[in-house]
């Protein structure tokens, strides 16, 4: 599903955020990305999201060299990738239903189909009963579940998450990780950047460790 081939990312002509990355994540695999703050985790995810382009090397997603995609192809590509952020990025003036529906509205999906998909996604994360609530009425864990529902409402083949449990207590963090595992079990490829090593160790999935922009360990914990 994902292949990095000698990938590097340089900012400002001098600073290498990533250097010489070579790894593959198979279709249907779940993997964690770890490393100290500034190790390059977010930069790596931004390359897969096409928020940034690599300075060197190739990135293949589902067999396509995404670095060569024309700017007009980027919106279509991003619809195939679900993204979950640490800070949720929910619209405060829209209820939960409309927050989750936003990607479908942008695509021009019919209201009837929007309703079906949104309610299915909210049901999967256990929040169907809160569809009319505003984000401010939800706990941090519930807001993160809304972010996950929005990320999967398109049924993406690839789901990325950048520190999705960074603001949650251990029990809520475990609940969120179980949701990611649920989506992985139905065939979604999942990659999660996280610094919570204790939580990751208990989940027994592959771990890719970065340090100073380089891959220093690739461990299969199963």
C-alpha positions as CSV (number, residue, x, y, z in Angstrom):
1,X,0.0,0.0,0.0
2,X,2.8,2.4,0.9
3,X,6.4,2.3,-0.3
4,X,9.2,4.8,0.5
5,X,12.2,4.6,-1.8
6,X,15.2,6.6,-0.8
7,X,12.9,9.4,0.3
8,X,14.2,12.7,1.7
9,X,12.6,16.0,2.6
10,X,14.6,19.2,2.9
11,X,13.3,22.5,4.1
12,X,14.9,25.9,3.3
13,X,17.6,24.3,1.3
14,X,19.6,23.3,4.4
15,X,17.5,21.3,7.0
16,X,16.9,17.7,6.3
17,X,13.6,16.7,8.1
18,X,13.8,13.2,6.5
19,X,16.7,11.4,4.8
20,X,17.1,8.1,3.1
21,X,13.8,6.5,4.1
22,X,13.2,3.0,2.7
23,X,10.3,0.9,3.9
24,X,7.0,-0.7,2.8
25,X,3.7,-1.0,4.5
26,X,1.5,-3.7,3.1
27,X,-2.1,-3.4,2.2
28,X,-4.2,-4.2,5.2
29,X,-1.3,-3.7,7.7
30,X,-1.4,-1.6,10.8
31,X,1.8,0.1,11.8
32,X,3.0,2.7,14.3
33,X,5.4,5.5,13.7
34,X,7.4,6.5,16.7
35,X,10.3,8.8,17.6
36,X,11.2,11.8,19.7
37,X,9.7,15.2,19.1
38,X,11.2,16.5,15.8
39,X,12.2,13.0,14.6
40,X,10.2,13.5,11.4
41,X,6.9,11.7,12.1
42,X,4.6,14.5,11.1
43,X,6.8,15.3,8.1
44,X,6.5,11.7,6.9
45,X,2.7,11.7,7.2
46,X,2.5,15.1,5.4
47,X,4.3,13.5,2.5
48,X,1.7,10.7,2.3
49,X,-1.1,13.2,2.6
50,X,0.4,15.2,-0.2
51,X,0.6,18.3,2.0
52,X,4.3,18.2,1.1
53,X,6.3,16.8,-1.8
54,X,9.5,14.8,-1.3
55,X,12.8,16.5,-2.1
56,X,14.3,13.2,-3.2
57,X,13.2,9.7,-3.8
58,X,9.7,8.2,-4.6
59,X,6.6,7.5,-2.6
60,X,4.2,4.9,-3.9
61,X,0.7,4.6,-2.6
62,X,-1.4,1.8,-4.1
63,X,1.3,1.5,-6.8
64,X,1.1,5.1,-7.8
65,X,4.0,7.5,-7.6
66,X,2.2,10.3,-5.7
67,X,5.1,12.8,-6.1
68,X,4.3,12.8,-9.8
69,X,0.6,13.6,-9.5
70,X,-0.6,16.8,-11.2
71,X,-2.1,19.4,-8.8
72,X,-5.5,18.7,-10.4
73,X,-5.3,15.0,-9.3
74,X,-4.5,15.8,-5.7
75,X,-8.1,16.3,-4.4
76,X,-9.1,13.0,-5.8
77,X,-6.1,11.3,-4.2
78,X,-6.8,12.8,-0.8
79,X,-10.3,11.4,-0.9
80,X,-8.8,7.9,-0.8
81,X,-6.9,8.7,2.4
82,X,-8.6,9.3,5.8
83,X,-6.7,11.6,8.2
84,X,-7.2,11.9,11.9
85,X,-5.5,14.9,13.7
86,X,-4.6,15.3,17.4
87,X,-6.6,18.5,17.8
88,X,-9.7,17.1,16.0
89,X,-10.1,20.2,13.7
90,X,-13.9,20.1,14.1
91,X,-16.0,23.1,13.0
92,X,-17.4,24.6,16.2
93,X,-20.5,26.1,14.6
94,X,-21.7,22.8,13.0
95,X,-23.2,19.9,14.7
96,X,-21.6,16.4,14.7
97,X,-23.6,15.2,11.8
98,X,-22.5,18.1,9.6
99,X,-18.8,17.8,10.7
100,X,-18.7,14.2,9.6
101,X,-20.7,15.0,6.4
102,X,-18.3,17.7,5.3
103,X,-16.0,15.5,3.0
104,X,-19.2,14.2,1.3
105,X,-20.6,17.6,0.8
106,X,-17.4,18.8,-0.8
107,X,-17.6,15.8,-3.2
108,X,-21.2,16.6,-4.1
109,X,-22.7,13.3,-2.6
110,X,-26.5,13.5,-2.5
111,X,-28.1,14.4,0.8
112,X,-29.7,11.0,1.1
113,X,-26.4,9.2,0.6
114,X,-24.7,11.6,3.0
115,X,-27.1,10.8,5.7
116,X,-26.7,7.0,5.2
117,X,-22.9,7.2,5.3
118,X,-22.6,9.7,8.1
119,X,-24.9,7.7,10.4
120,X,-23.1,4.5,9.6
121,X,-19.7,6.1,10.5
122,X,-21.1,7.6,13.7
123,X,-22.6,4.2,14.6
124,X,-19.2,2.6,14.2
125,X,-17.6,5.0,16.7
126,X,-20.5,4.8,19.1
127,X,-21.8,8.4,18.7
128,X,-24.9,8.0,16.6
129,X,-27.0,9.3,19.5
130,X,-25.0,12.6,19.5
131,X,-25.4,13.5,15.9
132,X,-27.2,16.8,16.7
133,X,-24.7,17.9,19.4
134,X,-22.1,20.7,18.9
135,X,-18.4,19.8,19.3
136,X,-18.2,21.9,22.5
137,X,-20.8,19.6,24.1
138,X,-18.6,16.6,23.7
139,X,-15.6,15.3,25.8
140,X,-12.2,15.2,24.3
141,X,-12.5,11.5,23.6
142,X,-15.8,11.9,21.9
143,X,-14.4,14.7,19.8
144,X,-11.6,12.4,18.7
145,X,-14.2,9.8,17.8
146,X,-16.0,12.3,15.6
147,X,-12.7,13.0,13.9
148,X,-12.3,9.3,13.2
149,X,-15.8,9.1,11.8
150,X,-15.1,12.0,9.5
151,X,-11.9,10.3,8.3
152,X,-13.6,7.0,7.5
153,X,-16.9,8.3,6.1
154,X,-15.4,7.9,2.6
155,X,-14.4,4.3,3.3
156,X,-10.7,5.0,2.6
157,X,-8.3,2.3,1.8
158,X,-5.6,4.1,3.9
159,X,-6.1,5.7,7.3
160,X,-3.5,8.0,8.8
161,X,-3.4,9.5,12.3
162,X,-1.0,12.0,13.8
163,X,-0.8,11.7,17.6
164,X,-4.5,10.9,17.9
165,X,-4.3,10.1,21.6
166,X,-1.9,12.9,22.6
167,X,-4.5,14.8,24.7
168,X,-6.4,11.8,26.1
169,X,-6.0,9.9,29.4
170,X,-4.8,6.2,29.2
171,X,-8.2,4.6,29.3
172,X,-9.6,6.9,26.5
173,X,-6.4,6.4,24.5
174,X,-6.9,2.6,24.6
175,X,-10.5,3.0,23.4
176,X,-9.3,5.1,20.5
177,X,-6.7,2.6,19.5
178,X,-9.2,-0.2,19.6
179,X,-11.3,1.8,17.1
180,X,-8.3,1.9,14.7
181,X,-7.8,-1.8,15.2
182,X,-11.5,-2.4,14.3
183,X,-11.1,-0.5,11.0
184,X,-7.8,-2.4,10.3
185,X,-9.6,-5.7,10.8
186,X,-12.0,-4.9,8.0
187,X,-9.1,-4.3,5.6
188,X,-8.1,-0.7,6.1
189,X,-4.4,0.0,6.0
190,X,-3.6,2.1,9.2
191,X,-0.5,4.1,10.0
192,X,-0.4,6.0,13.3
193,X,2.2,8.4,14.6
194,X,2.4,8.3,18.4
195,X,4.9,8.9,21.2
196,X,2.9,6.7,23.7
197,X,5.4,3.7,23.7
198,X,3.6,1.9,26.6
199,X,0.3,1.9,24.8
200,X,1.9,0.8,21.5
201,X,3.8,-2.0,23.2
202,X,0.6,-3.5,24.4
203,X,-1.1,-3.6,21.0
204,X,1.5,-5.9,19.2
205,X,1.7,-4.2,15.8
206,X,4.6,-3.2,13.7
207,X,6.6,-0.2,14.9
208,X,8.8,2.1,12.7
209,X,11.1,4.3,14.8
210,X,12.5,7.5,13.5
211,X,15.4,9.6,14.8
212,X,16.7,12.8,13.3
213,X,14.7,12.0,10.1
214,X,16.1,8.5,9.6
215,X,14.5,5.1,10.1
216,X,16.5,3.5,12.9
217,X,14.3,0.5,13.8
218,X,11.5,-1.6,12.2
219,X,10.0,-4.0,14.6
220,X,7.2,-6.5,14.2
221,X,5.8,-7.0,17.7
222,X,3.6,-9.9,16.9
